[in-house]
């Protein structure tokens, strides 16, 4: 299963992209991390998150299964933390413990590496080969999300069947949909059809 390319980086944070790997569709709930290979492919696709590079073929089958269980737990923990942050509730203890558990399993060193275009990119290099380390960048993005982001800019998509969390980075702070191409156009078309019927 491939992630929805229409969303791209529109959700505004790696942790929100990770939350979006489970979503409601017209046919029910879809989990993009249904198998260990789905998870490894998703992590490999998000190559800019350092230690996740090249996991497919590098992680053993038992480790991949364990990593999938850990990833699903982390996803649920991030969801609970985002919900609490967005609604002004106290930080729930168990999800906080889960996030910190992943963060402490990572041991990275950071360095700037040159890129062919002449610039540089910040890279994380793992010092440990523990499979849980692959989830560290996601946990770190979630930690930044709930500690550094204005909670009023953390929103759920206004499309009732969607409900995806996104970070509103627009200047006016009036963004309503996770993706204009995906949900915004669909909702506008439905509104237009409704107006034509009542005319």
N, C-alpha and C positions, 0 to 999 in steps of 0.2 A: 504494500500500500504506500503510495507517495503522499507526502504532505501537500496541503493545498498551496500551490505556488501563487495564487491570487493574493494571499495575505502577505507574502514576503516578509519584510521586517516591519510591517505596519503596526504590529502589536507593541513595539517599542522596548522590549526587554527579552532576553533569552529565556528567563523563567516563565514569562507569559507565553512565549512560543512553545515552551515545553508543556505548559498547562493545556494549550490548544491541541495537544496530541490526543486528547479525548474530547469529543464534541457531539452535540446533538445534530442529527440530520433529519430529513423528512422520513427516513426509514428507521429511525431509532438512534441509539448511541453508537458512535464509531470510535474505535480505539486504534490509533496509528501505531501503538506499541503492543500489538497483539502477540508478537513472538519475540524471542531474543534477537533474531536477525533483523527484525523491524527496528528495535532499539539501537543496535549497533550501526545500522544504516543511517538512522536519524542523527546519531552522534557524529558519525563520519561526515554527514552532509553539513553539519554546523562546525566546520573545520577551524573557524576562528576562535574556538574555545580551548585551544592549547592541547592538554593531555589527551583529548578525545581523538586526536588524529590517528587514522589507520587502525581502528579497533577491529574491523572486520578481518578475520583471518588471524588476529593476534590474541584474541581472548578464547580460552577453552570453552567447550560446550557447558560444563558445569558452572564455570564462572559467569558465562553469559546468562544462564538461567537465574543465578543469584543476583546478577546485576539488574535483570528485568524486574525481579521482586523488589529490589531496593529502589529502582527508578519509579515504580508505581507508588511505593510508600512516599518517596520524596515528592512526587506529583501531588498526592493528596495533602501532604503537609504544606506545600507551597500554596495550594488552593485555600486551605484554612487560614494561613497567614495573610494572604492577599485579601480575603473576605474580611478578616478582622481589621486590617489596616484601612481598607476602603470605607468601612462602616464605623470606624472610631472605637472599636471594641478592644478590650485588653488582649495582649498577645497570648494565645493559648499555649499552655505548657508543653503538651505532647508534640505538637508540630514544631515548636521551637527546639525541643530536644532532638527531633529527627533531622532538622536542618543542620544543627550544630554537629550532630554525629557524622554527617557527610563532610562538613567543612573541616573537621579535625582529622579526617582520613586522608586529606590532601596535603602534600608537601611539595610546593612549587618554588621554583626560582624564576624570576622574570628577567627578560633582557630584550633590548631593541635589536631587531634583525633587519638588515637592508633588504629592499625589494627591488626588482628589476627596473621599476619606473623611476628610481632614484630616491624614493622616500624611505621610510622605515616603518616597521610594524612591531608592536609589543607582543612578545611571545611568552607563553608559560611553558616551563619545562618541568615535568614531573620527576621527582627523585625516588618515587616509590612505584612499584608495578601493581599495587593493589587495584583490583577492578573497580572498586567503589570510587577511586580517584577520578574516574571518567565523569562522574556526576558532580564533581566539585564546582566546575564553572557555573553550572545551573544553580547550585545552592548559593554560590557567591552572588550571582545576579539577583536571586530572590532576596538575599540579605540586603543588598543595595536598594532593591525595590521598596522594602518595608521600612528602611531606615532613612533613605535619602530623598524619596520622591514625595511630592505634595499629594497627600491622600485624595484630595478633591480631583486630581487629574487621573486617578485610577478608576476606570469605569467599566461597566458591562455594556456590551453591544445592545443598542435599542431595538434590534430585531428580535421579537419574542422567541422564535424558534432557535436562535443562536446563543445568546448569553455569554459570548466569549469576553474575557477580561482583556482590556487594552490600556495603554498609557496614552493619554491625550497630550500630544506635544504641539498641538496647533496653537497659534498666537492668541486667538480669542478664547481658547478653552471651551469651544462649543461642539467639538466632535461627538457624533452620536453612534457611529457604527465602527465595528472592528476593521472593516474594509469597505470603501465606497464601491469598489468593483464587485464585491461579493454580496454584502448585505444592504448597503445603501441604495444601490440601483434597484435591487429587488423590492425594497420597501417603497421607494418612490414610484415604481411601476404599479405596485399594488394600490397605492393611494390614488394614482391617476386613473386606474381601472374603476375604482370605487366611485370617483367623482363622475366619470362618464356614465356609470349605471344610474346615478341619482339625477342626472340632467334630463 
